[in-house]
Amino acid sequence: MKKVLFLIIGILMFSSFALAYEEQPVFDMNVYVTVYPSGTALFKINAKLKSPVEIYELENTLKTKGEAEANKKFEKLLESLIFRNFVNSVKERYPDAQIVIPADGLVKIGKNWSAVVQFKWYNYLVEKDKKLQSSAYGPMSFIYHNRVYSYSWKSFYLILPKDAYVLNLAPIPGEFEENTAKWENGDYLPIIVITFDSSVYEEAMNKTVANKTKFIPFDEFIKNTTKSITLTYDPWSGFVKFNATFEGVNATSYHETRIREEFNKTMKIDAINSKIEGNRVLVWGRVKPDVKYDESFTKKTWNATLTLPFRFDKVNIEAPGEKNLEMAYQKTEGKHITVVIEEKKGICGPALILGVALIPLLIYRKRR
């Protein structure tokens, strides 16, 4: 109930402040925020000048003093209006905000009075109760010619870490896919609450009264799915390709993420992909097995072993497609897999070479 109330209050707060000021008239802006697991965020604001007054001033400087002076003037305008307004607005509600200019500079100027303003906010998300949450949120202000406007933007993209579990985003984004959210036509910093602890996420989902269907904990999900996997070992590449299916329970992105996590924790994953398809989750990729190699006069042998993250109901081990390779042995024991591939050497070649080499010796002995 507390979470629902918090969400409602947040939405009301955003909507009430959104009507306070008219949109800033200087730039068309699109905001891109990339959040790192530490809570640090890289902000990139793409801005295009739209104010006729400011464009006239810059064009006049360009004609009279040259491109370098015009660009310097434009850079100061961007720093004052976009960066300083942002910092001041944030620090009004969170004085401890650590917002810094990166080593490669604040402004990157483009064409036709456009630019990218970039900076880092080290404590954008702060830790609390095994969660990372917004240190500041809500509507932002924009001061221009001693008048207060809203810090309005056309779009706001939030890219969260792929292994983060999202507990709350407010207002609700217009688009959300693979931990990337998009809002349109706003002037605010959204409320963000994430966690990297799966147990915290499960507890939160179980307590969310807004869920009409019961949230299924991960252990319960695994227990009630039919699990199958196909493995193909190619000794030439050194990889085992796998295709796994978890079927029978409707999955969420949380379950899909947890499955990939278990593969990554258990195996030496080189590549992994997944998708939800109906009531099943498909996972595929390739993994590096532990290999013992042996070579004799007649054959080459690769003994590959690996441990799966789950006990699968069905394990199918396929031989590689090469004609000269064949499966000599395979064994599945719980989560542990053993695959032995052999390449038999042709003995005609060596025998023929040996025979040719012995001919002079045999002729010599016969003459004696």
HELIX and SHEET records of a PDB file:
HELIX    1   1 LYS A    2  ALA A   18  1                                  17    
HELIX    2   2 PRO A   52  LYS A   65  1                                  14    
HELIX    3   3 GLU A   67  LEU A   78  1                                  12    
HELIX    4   4 GLU A   79  ARG A   84  3                                   6    
HELIX    5   5 ASN A   85  ARG A   93  1                                   9    
HELIX    6   6 SER A  198  LYS A  207  1                                  10    
HELIX    7   7 PHE A  218  LYS A  223  1                                   6    
HELIX    8   8 SER A  253  THR A  266  1                                  14    
HELIX    9   9 CYS A  348  ARG A  367  1                                  20    
SHEET    1   A 7 ILE A  99  VAL A 100  0                                        
SHEET    2   A 7 SER A 114  TRP A 121 -1                                        
SHEET    3   A 7 ALA A  41  LEU A  49 -1                                        
SHEET    4   A 7 PHE A  27  VAL A  35 -1                                        
SHEET    5   A 7 TRP A 153  ILE A 159  1                                        
SHEET    6   A 7 THR A 180  GLY A 186 -1                                        
SHEET    7   A 7 GLU A 175  GLU A 177 -1                                        
SHEET    1   B 3 ILE A  99  VAL A 100  0                                        
SHEET    2   B 3 SER A 114  TRP A 121 -1                                        
SHEET    3   B 3 VAL A 107  ILE A 109 -1                                        
SHEET    1   C 4 LEU A 125  LYS A 128  0                                        
SHEET    2   C 4 LYS A 131  SER A 134 -1                                        
SHEET    3   C 4 ILE A 191  THR A 195 -1                                        
SHEET    4   C 4 TYR A 165  ALA A 170 -1                                        
SHEET    1   D 2 GLY A 138  PRO A 139  0                                        
SHEET    2   D 2 TYR A 188  LEU A 189 -1                                        
SHEET    1   E 2 SER A 141  TYR A 144  0                                        
SHEET    2   E 2 ARG A 147  SER A 150 -1                                        
SHEET    1   F 5 ILE A 269  GLU A 277  0                                        
SHEET    2   F 5 ARG A 280  VAL A 287 -1                                        
SHEET    3   F 5 PHE A 239  GLU A 247 -1                                        
SHEET    4   F 5 THR A 226  ASP A 234 -1                                        
SHEET    5   F 5 LYS A 314  GLU A 318  1                                        
SHEET    1   G 4 ASP A 290  GLU A 295  0                                        
SHEET    2   G 4 LYS A 299  THR A 307 -1                                        
SHEET    3   G 4 HIS A 336  LYS A 344 -1                                        
SHEET    4   G 4 LEU A 325  GLU A 333 -1                                        
END                                                                             
